[in-house]
C-alpha cells in the first residue's frame, strides 16, 4: 500500500517531468537526420559526389522561389482586392481566376502556362519561343498558380479588419481607394504575414515541379545525376535532406516571427 508521504510525492514527480513534455523532440530528430546526412556526405565519397552535383542547383531553386513569390504576391494582392471589390465585373474576373486555378492540378497548370500560354503571349509581342528560357517559364507558372492562393489570403486579411474602419475613413472624406491603401491594407498585411510565410515555404517545395520543364534546380540536378550514375539511394536521400534543411530553417524563422507578433499584440 502506498504511504501518505509517497502519495504526496507523486504530484511533485509529475511536475518535475514537464521538461520532458516541453522538449521539441520532433526538432531534435530532424536535426539528427540532417547531421547524419552531413556525416555521410563528408565521409562517403558517393554521397559527397551526389551532393556536389545537386548543390549547384540551390541558387536556381532559391532564385525561382523568391522571384515567383514576389510576382505571385502582386497578383494575389490585385486578385484579393478584386474579390472584395464592389465592381461586379472585377469581382467576377477575380473569382473566376481563383476558382479556375484551384480546380486544376498544379502540374497541369505548370505545363499549360509554360508550354501554351507563355509561347502564345511571347508570339503576340514578337519575342518568339526561344527568347523565353525554361527558368522564366517556370517562374511565371509558379507565380500564376500561387497568385490565386495568395488572393484568398489577402481577401481573408482584408475581411478580418472591422468594416467600421472603412466607414470611418469614408466619413472623413477619404475615397475607398485611399482608405484601403492607408488604413485597411497595412493592418491586413500585418495579420497575413505568417500565412504568406507558409506559402513561401510551400512554394519552395513546389519549385521541385519545375524539373519537368528542365529548369536547372536541385530536383532536376538530382534526376540528371541519378539517371547517369544509377545512384538513386544516395541522390534522393541527399535531395530529401536538402529540402528538409531549407524548409526547417524557414519554418523556425516563421515561428519566431509569429511569437514576436503575438507578444506585440499582448502588450
Beta strands, then each sheet from edge to edge (+ up, - down):
end
